[in-house]
Amino acid sequence: IMDIMGAGGFAMTNFCPETAELFEEDKEIVMFRTPEKLVEKAGYYLSHEKERERIANAGQKKVLQEFTYEKKLKKLMEWVEQTN
């Protein structure tokens, strides 16, 4: 998901609580909970290009601001220092 979003792609995935903690649903990423909702949302976003682009752009912005390798490595190093 991070690779898709970081490259500016529109991400639609099954609901995952961990993903929902990282991204704002229907603003930065689209999630579905049932096969019926997948079909419904896919049809909706295929016919609403501007909204799809807005979500993709917001997701990309979030990934590039919050989830870079540099930031993740910094958090890892802070964790390592705290546990020693």
C-alpha positions in Angstrom: 0.0 0.0 0.0 2.8 2.4 0.9 4.5 1.9 -2.5 1.2 2.5 -4.4 0.3 5.5 -2.4 3.8 6.9 -2.4 3.9 6.8 -6.2 0.6 8.7 -6.4 -1.7 5.7 -7.0 -5.3 5.4 -5.8 -5.4 2.8 -3.1 -8.5 0.7 -2.4 -8.1 -2.2 0.0 -10.0 -4.4 2.3 -10.5 -2.9 5.8 -7.7 -3.4 8.2 -7.7 -1.8 11.6 -3.9 -1.1 11.4 -4.3 0.7 8.1 -7.3 2.6 9.4 -5.0 3.9 12.2 -2.5 5.2 9.7 -4.8 6.7 7.0 -8.0 8.6 7.1 -10.6 6.4 5.3 -12.2 7.9 2.2 -9.8 10.9 2.4 -6.4 9.3 2.0 -7.3 5.7 1.2 -10.5 3.8 0.4 -11.4 0.6 2.3 -14.2 -1.9 1.9 -15.6 -4.5 4.3 -17.6 -6.7 2.0 -17.4 -7.9 -1.6 -20.6 -5.9 -2.2 -19.0 -2.7 -0.9 -15.9 -3.4 -3.1 -18.1 -3.5 -6.2 -20.1 -0.4 -5.1 -17.0 1.7 -4.3 -15.1 0.5 -7.4 -18.0 1.6 -9.6 -18.3 4.9 -7.8 -14.6 5.9 -8.0 -14.3 4.8 -11.6 -17.0 7.3 -12.5 -15.7 10.1 -10.2 -12.2 10.8 -11.5 -11.7 14.1 -9.6 -12.5 12.5 -6.2 -10.3 9.5 -7.0 -7.4 11.9 -7.8 -8.0 14.0 -4.7 -7.8 10.8 -2.5 -4.7 9.6 -4.4 -3.0 13.0 -3.9 -3.9 13.1 -0.2 -2.6 9.6 0.3 0.7 10.4 -1.5 1.2 13.5 0.5 0.7 11.6 3.8 3.1 8.8 2.8 5.8 11.2 1.7 5.4 13.3 4.8 5.0 10.6 7.4 6.4 7.3 6.2 9.8 7.9 4.6 12.6 5.5 5.3 14.4 8.3 7.1 11.5 8.8 9.5 11.0 5.1 10.1 14.7 4.5 10.7 14.7 7.4 13.2 11.8 5.9 15.1 13.5 2.5 15.1 16.7 4.0 16.5 14.8 5.9 19.2 13.1 2.6 20.2 16.4 0.8 20.3 17.9 3.5 22.5 15.0 3.4 24.9 15.2 -0.4 25.3 18.9 -0.3 26.2 
